[in-house]
Amino acid sequence: MAVAAIKIKLMPESLEVNLNELRKKLEEKILKLGAKNVTFSEENVAFGLKALIATIAWPEQQETGILESELSSIEGISSAQIIDYRRAFG
């Protein structure tokens, strides 16, 4: 079974969204969807707004569209977009 390394850009709805709480919700949802090794980083967008970048290990044979749709539906998220998809080795 091959594994893909995926990066997903998650945009919060506003500056008022607590990113730490959002991370917890996202990690729980991502793990339920079948991903492993979830890590987060922050990316400055504009005027104090920060996007979360989730890096995950995802089973390659599993559809990726579910990631964007399920993560976009979480309260506090305005959009979720896969920005990098690579086959992981080892």
N, C-alpha and C positions, 0 to 999 in steps of 0.2 A: 504494500500500500504506500503510494507516494504522498508526500506532504508538501503543501505550498506555504510559503511565507507571504502573508498578506498585510498590507498597511491600509487602514481605513481612516479617513478624515471625518471627524464628527464635529459638526458645528452646533454650539449651544444656541438656544433661542434668544438669549440676551446676556448682558453683563451680569445680571443678578443671579444667574444660575450658579449654584455651588458646584464647582468642578470636582471636588473630592467626593461628594455624594453621588454625582453623576458617574464617576469612575466605578463606584461600587455597583450601581445598577447595571452599567454596561458590562462589567466583568462577569457578573452573575448571568446575564442574558447570553453573552458570548460563549461561556462555558456550557450552558444548557443546549446551545445550538451545535455543539460538538467540537469546538476549537480547544486548543491547548496553548500553554505558554503565553498568556496574555500580558503584554506590557503597554504602558501608556507614556506618552510624552506630550508636551504642550507646544503649540506653534502660535506665535503672535500673528494676529490677523490685521486689526486696525483699531485705534482708539481704545485700547485696553481689552478688546475682545480677544479671547484665546480659543483656538480649536484644540480638541484632543486628537492625538494620533494614536490609534490602537494598532499594535503589531501582534499578529497571532500566527499560530501554526494551524493550518486548516487541511483536512483530508482532501486531496486533489480531486477525487472522484465525486465529491459532494458539490452541489450547486452553490455558487457564490451570491446569486441574486437574493437569496434569503437573508444574507447578512445585511445588505443595505435596507431592505424593506423592514425587517424586524428591529433593527437598531434605530431607524428613523421614527418608529412608532413609540419609542420611549419618551416619557414626559421630560421636557427640557432640551430635547434634541430637535433642531430645525432640519438638519440633513445629515446623511451618511453617504460617503462616496469612497469606493475602493480606488486608491491612488497608486498602488503598487502590488503586483502579483508575480511571484517568482517561485520556481520549483526549488525546494530545499533538499539538500543532500546530506546524508549522514545522520 
